[in-house]
Amino acid sequence: MDSLAPLRPLALACFIFLCSFFWAANGMYARVGVAAAADGESRRMRLHTDGSRGDAHAWPGYLYTRAVGRCTPQFWSSGAEPWPNIIPQEAAVAKVFGSRSVERYGPRLTLLEATMRTDDIGGSAFVKLVKQGSAALLNAYARRGFPFNSWEVKALLLEALVSEEAAVVQAERFEQANESCV
């Protein structure tokens, strides 16, 4: 029996250590539950507009969130990286893409506003075209190995303005290039 006596303090320390982890994890989840209960909401899983799931007050890293790529319109509009000097954020779409784009987008729409648009889902094909085309132009200037160069992006966007079908096809091509870019 005397040989087990030195192990008792170690066993007690391990027990306290494990219990503290259990209580810390319980407390962390309890904060989320208390916040939801204080708002009068149930503990059901929700889907947020940014694609993440779960409670609004949940701890980051515990729930799945959709990552935004480095070449998407959302990335360029977030300001996470400086824009290429050749194209300022305040540049008008009509000045960057040419006078043919004025008829469709007006003289005041800027590239930043084009990348920030949220009415492209279920909306006009031309809205998606200018959003994805603006991001593709930024990528052509900023990313080596992007499938289009800047002149191709400008020419393809102007060519796609002839019909809604052409706009849909070109917007999809730009979107695929933007999402697959590294």
N, C-alpha and C positions, 0 to 999 in steps of 0.2 A: 504494500500500500504506500510505503514511503516513496517509491520511485515515481508515482503519479502526482505527488504534491507539487513539484515545480511546474507541471503542465496546467494546473488549475488557473493561474492568473492569465496564461496565454489563451486558454479556452474562453475565459470570461471576456477578454479583450476582443477575441474574434466574434463572440456573440454580440457584444455591444456595437462593434463595427458593422456587422450585417444588419442589425436592427436599425441602425441610423440610416443606412441606405434605403431600407424599406420605408421608414417614416419620411425621409426626404422625397422619395418618389410619390408617396401618398400625398404629401403636402403640395407637391407641384401639380398633380392632377386635381387636387381638391380646390386649388385656386381657380382653375378653369371652371370647375363645376359651380363654385360659389359665384363667380362672375356671371355665368349663364343664369343661375337661379336668381341673382339680384336683378337681372334684366327681365325676369319672368319668362325666359325661354326654356325650352326643353333641351335635353342633351342629344338631340338627333344630329346626324351628319348633314352638313350643308355644302353646296357647291357655290363658290364665290365667283365673281365676274373675271378674276384673273386666272381661273382654272384650279385654284387650290381648294382643298376640302377641309372641312372640320369647323371647329369653333373659332369665332373671330378673335378670341383672346388666347388661343393655343400657343404653346411655345414653338418657336421656329425649329425646323429640323426633324420634328416628329411626324409631320404630315407631308404628303407628296405635293410638290409645287412644280408647275411647268416652267422650265428655264427658257429664257428668251435668248435666242442666238445672237451672235455678234454682227449679223448682217441684216437683220429684219427691220422693218419700219419702226417697230416698238423700241428696238435698241437705239436706233438713231434719234428718235424723238425723246428718249430718256435723258440724253445729255451725259451718258456714261463715258463717252469718248468724244474728244473734240472733232468737229467736222473738218473735212479737208479745206485748206485755205482758198482753193480755187472756187468753191461754192459756199458762200455764207448762208446761214440759216434764214436770213431775211430776204434772200433772192426770190424773185417772183418766178413762178412756174412758167409763165409766158416768156420771160426773158431767158430762162435757162433752156427750155425746150423749143422755143420759137413761136412765131406769130400764129401758126395754125392751132396752137393749144389755147389761144385766147378765147376762141369761139366756145370751147367746151368748158373751160375752167375759170374764165374771167381774168382780168388784169391784176388782181390783188392777191390771189392765192399764193402763199409762200411755200417753199419746200418743207419747212418745219411743220406748217399747218397740214400739208399733204401727207406727211408721214404720221401725223397725230390723228388723222381721221379715223372715226370708229363706225362710220355709216357704210362701210364697204361690205359688210356681211349681209347678204340678202338684198343689197341695194343695187345701184347701177354698176354695170361693168366698168364704166369709165372712171368711177371713184376708185375702184380697186386697181385699175390700170395706173392712175397717177400716184397712188400710195406705193405700190410695189415698184413702179418705174422710178420714183424719186429715190427709194432705197437702193435700187439697182445702180442708179447713177452715182450715188455716194460710194457704193461698194466698188464700182469701176475705178474711181479715183483713189480709194483708200486701201483696197485689198489686192495684193498680188495674186494672180491666178484666177481672178474672177472671170467667169466664162464670157462676159461681154466687155468691150471697152466703152469708153464714154460716148464716142460717136455712134456706136451701134445702139446703145440704149436710147439715145435721143432719136435716131432714125426709126427704130422699131416702135417707140411710143407714138411718134407722129403717124406712121403707117397704120397703126392699130386704131387711130381715131376715125377711120372711114366707116366702120360699122360696129355694132354691138358684139357680133360674133367674133370679129377680129380682136376687139378689146378683151373679150373673155379669154381667148386663146393666149394672147400676149401677156395678159396679167398673170395667168397661170405659169407661163414660162419664167417670167420675172420672179414670181413667188418661189418656184422651185429652185432657181439659182440663188435667191436670197437665203433660203432656209438650208441649202446644202453647202453654203460658203463657210469657210473656216476662218 
